[in-house]
Amino acid sequence: MSSKKVAVVVGGGQTLGAFLCEGLAEQGYLVAVADLNRENALKTAEDINQKCGRQLARGFQTDATNEQSVMALAAAVDQEFGQVDLLVYSAGVAKAAPITHFALNDFEFSVKVNLTGYFLCAREFAKLMIRDGIKGRIIQINSKSGKVGSKHNSGYSAAKFGGVGLTQSLALDLAENGITVHSLMLGNLLNSPMFQSLIPQYAEKLGISPEEVEQAYIDKVPLKRGCDYQDVLNVLLFYASEQASYCTGQSINITGGQVMF
């Protein structure tokens, strides 16, 4: 077994996921960067290795919604690294529309990526942790939309609420193995491509111009700013650490006070 801890980040090929991969590598983890887009996964791993000056990361292609693909990923990561200490499920997708115009395939796709993929990855990587007697960590990147409904985002919100229930159930299943499970409930990542792509729809929803959208979302936050990638990494590193070994099944708000329960 490696003396270094091994982290798997699903959805690690770009944006927040890539930032988390880099942050974990800087903390000394070996990192399996898994993404639907193979080129993005390989590039993120290559960037990490160049920045750190050594081989800490490796890229893998996977479709988190496909059972065979996730099983193949677990086998490939096991062969490459020999163990898994931390799974971060960061894959996500959002399609916005009023409920009367919400397409069934968009709803089902949201559930597959945001929820079913989390289930499959948690199942397969928990098997490796249990096999090796590793008191591992499973952390889902969730959203405040997993605690409060989101207008025009029924597919996303429903899947994210489901993630909270899955996290609590996984925590109960895996407690006897010392494996802890959490969901991180993110506020609005204003700089993320996902949020930026939804600005026209949010402007229409709020009846304001696209230029006013970011400020409107900042105004909803008691701490008066959006959620940064670094905010997410800070909380992730704590719950991945030994210091959080007595916490499990939690849905941790990273919302600047916008959601407090």
C-alpha positions in Angstrom: 0.0 0.0 0.0 1.1 3.5 -0.7 2.3 5.6 2.2 0.6 8.6 0.6 -3.2 9.0 0.7 -5.0 8.6 -2.6 -7.9 10.8 -3.6 -10.3 10.1 -6.5 -12.1 13.2 -7.8 -15.0 12.3 -10.2 -15.8 15.4 -12.3 -12.2 16.5 -11.7 -11.3 17.6 -15.3 -12.3 21.2 -15.2 -13.6 24.2 -13.1 -14.2 23.4 -9.4 -13.3 19.7 -9.8 -9.9 20.6 -11.3 -9.3 23.2 -8.5 -10.0 20.6 -5.9 -7.7 18.1 -7.6 -4.9 20.7 -7.5 -5.6 21.6 -3.9 -5.5 17.9 -2.8 -2.2 17.3 -4.6 -0.7 20.4 -2.9 -1.7 18.8 0.4 0.3 15.6 -0.5 -2.5 13.4 -1.9 -1.9 11.2 -5.0 -4.9 12.2 -7.2 -6.9 10.2 -9.7 -8.6 12.8 -11.9 -11.7 11.2 -13.4 -13.9 12.9 -15.9 -16.3 12.2 -18.8 -13.9 14.2 -21.0 -10.7 12.2 -21.2 -8.6 15.2 -22.6 -9.7 17.4 -19.6 -8.8 14.6 -17.1 -5.4 14.1 -18.7 -4.7 17.8 -18.9 -5.6 18.5 -15.3 -3.4 15.6 -14.2 -0.5 16.9 -16.4 -0.9 20.4 -15.0 -0.7 19.2 -11.5 2.4 17.1 -12.1 4.1 20.0 -13.8 3.2 22.4 -11.0 4.3 20.0 -8.3 7.4 18.9 -10.1 6.5 15.2 -9.6 4.0 12.5 -10.6 1.2 13.0 -8.2 -1.8 12.8 -10.5 -3.2 10.6 -13.3 -6.2 11.2 -15.5 -9.0 8.7 -16.2 -12.0 8.7 -18.5 -15.3 7.6 -16.9 -19.0 8.0 -17.4 -20.3 8.2 -13.8 -23.8 7.3 -14.9 -22.7 4.0 -16.4 -22.3 1.1 -14.0 -19.7 -0.7 -16.1 -17.7 2.5 -16.6 -17.6 3.2 -12.9 -16.5 -0.4 -12.1 -13.8 -0.1 -14.7 -12.6 3.2 -13.2 -12.4 1.6 -9.7 -10.4 -1.3 -11.1 -8.0 1.1 -13.0 -7.5 3.4 -10.0 -6.9 0.3 -7.8 -4.3 -1.0 -10.3 -2.6 2.4 -10.6 -2.5 3.4 -6.9 -3.4 0.3 -4.9 -5.8 2.0 -2.5 -8.3 4.8 -2.1 -8.6 7.0 0.9 -10.9 9.8 -0.3 -13.6 9.9 -2.9 -14.9 13.3 -4.0 -18.0 13.2 -6.2 -18.0 16.6 -8.1 -19.8 15.7 -11.3 -22.9 17.8 -11.8 -25.2 19.2 -14.4 -28.1 21.8 -14.3 -30.8 22.5 -16.8 -33.2 25.3 -16.0 -36.8 25.6 -17.2 -40.3 26.3 -15.6 -41.9 23.1 -14.5 -44.6 23.3 -17.2 -41.8 23.3 -19.8 -39.3 20.9 -18.1 -38.5 18.0 -20.4 -38.5 14.5 -19.0 -35.1 13.7 -20.5 -33.6 16.8 -18.8 -35.1 15.8 -15.5 -33.8 12.2 -15.8 -30.4 13.3 -17.0 -30.0 15.6 -13.9 -30.9 12.6 -11.6 -28.5 10.3 -13.4 -25.5 12.7 -13.2 -26.2 14.4 -9.8 -27.5 11.3 -7.9 -27.1 7.9 -9.7 -23.5 8.7 -10.5 -22.8 9.5 -6.8 -24.4 6.2 -5.8 -22.3 4.1 -8.2 -19.0 5.8 -7.4 -19.6 5.6 -3.6 -20.5 1.9 -3.9 -17.5 0.9 -5.9 -14.9 2.9 -4.0 -16.3 2.0 -0.6 -15.6 -1.7 -1.6 -11.9 -0.8 -2.0 -11.8 1.1 1.3 -13.5 -1.8 3.1 -11.2 -4.4 1.5 -8.1 -2.6 2.7 -9.4 -1.6 6.1 -9.1 2.1 5.3 -11.1 4.5 7.3 -11.8 6.5 4.2 -13.8 9.6 3.4 -16.6 10.0 0.8 -17.6 13.6 0.1 -20.3 14.7 -2.4 -20.2 18.2 -3.8 -23.8 19.2 -3.4 -25.6 22.6 -3.4 -27.9 24.8 -1.2 -30.5 23.6 -3.8 -30.3 20.3 -1.9 -31.8 22.0 1.2 -34.1 24.6 -0.3 -36.1 24.3 -3.5 -34.9 26.2 -6.6 -37.3 27.9 -9.0 -37.0 26.6 -12.5 -34.4 24.0 -11.3 -36.7 21.1 -10.3 -34.4 18.4 -11.8 -31.3 19.7 -10.2 -32.9 20.4 -6.8 -34.7 17.1 -6.6 -31.4 15.2 -7.4 -29.5 17.3 -4.9 -32.1 16.7 -2.1 -31.7 13.0 -3.0 -28.0 13.3 -2.5 -28.5 14.3 1.1 -30.6 11.2 1.8 -28.0 9.1 0.1 -25.2 10.6 2.1 -27.0 9.9 5.4 -27.7 6.3 4.3 -24.2 5.7 3.2 -22.9 7.1 6.5 -25.0 4.6 8.3 -24.0 1.7 6.1 -20.3 2.5 6.3 -20.0 3.7 10.0 -18.9 0.2 11.1 -15.9 0.4 8.7 -14.9 3.9 10.0 -15.7 5.4 6.7 -17.3 8.8 6.9 -19.6 10.4 4.3 -20.6 14.1 3.9 -22.3 16.4 1.4 -21.0 19.9 0.9 -23.9 22.3 0.3 -22.4 25.1 -1.9 -23.7 28.6 -2.3 -23.6 30.2 -5.7 -20.3 29.8 -7.5 -20.7 33.0 -9.4 -17.5 32.6 -11.4 -18.2 29.0 -12.4 -19.2 28.2 -16.0 -22.3 26.5 -14.8 -23.6 29.7 -13.1 -22.5 31.9 -15.9 -24.3 29.8 -18.4 -27.5 30.2 -16.5 -27.4 34.0 -16.2 -29.8 34.6 -19.2 -32.3 32.3 -17.6 -31.9 33.8 -14.2 -32.3 37.3 -15.6 -35.6 36.2 -17.2 -36.7 34.5 -14.0 -36.0 37.6 -11.9 -37.2 40.1 -14.5 -33.8 42.0 -14.5 -31.0 42.5 -17.0 -28.2 39.9 -17.3 -25.7 42.5 -16.0 -27.7 42.7 -12.7 -27.9 39.0 -12.0 -24.6 38.5 -10.1 -25.3 41.4 -7.8 -28.9 40.1 -7.2 -27.4 36.8 -6.0 -24.7 38.5 -3.9 -27.5 40.6 -2.2 -29.2 37.4 -1.0 -26.0 36.3 1.0 -25.5 37.7 4.6 -21.7 37.7 4.1 -22.2 39.6 0.8 -20.2 37.6 -1.7 -20.4 34.5 -3.8 -19.0 31.1 -3.0 -15.3 30.7 -4.1 -13.6 27.5 -5.1 -11.2 28.1 -2.2 -14.1 28.1 0.3 -15.1 24.7 -0.9 -11.5 23.3 -0.7 -11.1 24.7 2.8 -14.1 22.8 4.1 -13.3 19.7 2.0 -9.8 19.4 3.5 -11.2 19.5 7.0 -13.8 16.8 6.5 -11.2 14.7 4.7 -8.9 15.0 7.7 -8.5 13.0 10.9 -9.8 16.1 12.8 -13.3 15.3 11.5 -13.2 11.6 12.3 -16.2 11.9 14.7 -18.4 13.6 12.1 -20.4 11.7 9.5 -23.7 12.0 7.5 -23.6 15.8 7.6 -24.7 18.3 5.0 -22.4 21.1 5.5 -23.4 24.6 4.4 -20.9 26.7 2.5 -23.3 29.5 1.7 -22.2 32.6 3.5 -25.2 32.3 5.8 -27.8 32.1 3.0 -28.8 28.7 4.3 -28.4 28.0 8.0 -30.1 24.6 8.7 
